[in-house]
Amino acid sequence: MLDSKAATPQPAPHSGKLTVVDYVLADMAERAAMGVIKHGMPLQTHNGRDALWDAYQEAMDLCMYLRQMILERYIDETGLRESNVELCNRTGCNEIATVHFMRPWGSLGVCENHAIEEPGERLK
């Protein structure tokens, strides 16, 4: 299983500090001005490009940048978590576990009750 929180629900939001839409609107105005400087005109319809494919390619880039940030925030350069505590990943077990090592597809975190050795992999 991948080390992912992609399907984990987030808590309900509460009152915060900054209003995000104000920043997004300012960013959009700056981006539109940059487009005029770069292309000599604002973005227009029927311009010879396929906007659906442009948007899809940008969305894929966005996913890559977001996952990069998640990896940089939660995994250090050695491939290990910055925090090595999680819940045991054995089915039905909710005990606190220590992450013993990272696999390419995720971490192996098991509690003391499930800390067994697998072929070629040392857990303790």
Steps between C-alpha positions, in 0.01 A plus 500: 500500500625847418573740779209724406230705665319556170176346631527620860224750583614834639338659808240773456665842457494761774564873490851566377736793444507598132229512232638289219280641222662843543838347422364293211340806338825696533694205355256477209540870421880463504482186286273672244741796479793262452307325218455832320872574535598150383246453218412861410133449583278355773378142468226486241261237368555336159873569518618187321569303817296227664412645841385162632839343433683807633298480823546124531877530457510780758292286740750215464783743575306620805466142628874449459583821689254419779637146545855638494409733787335218696810284457736784591292592806460149640799300376862601546779451247585150631153375407388474861217682665589804704269353763537125535180434692175383344227245556583134437434413137389144573131445425275574794781622730489858628797487733772767483783381278850605412589531132788262460585586139355643182415285202464659154121465534474622860614448852492188712376599841412218735432484872703280734242220465555488122874573485608191310769458243406455137742330260791735441353781708605569858229661711665504843 
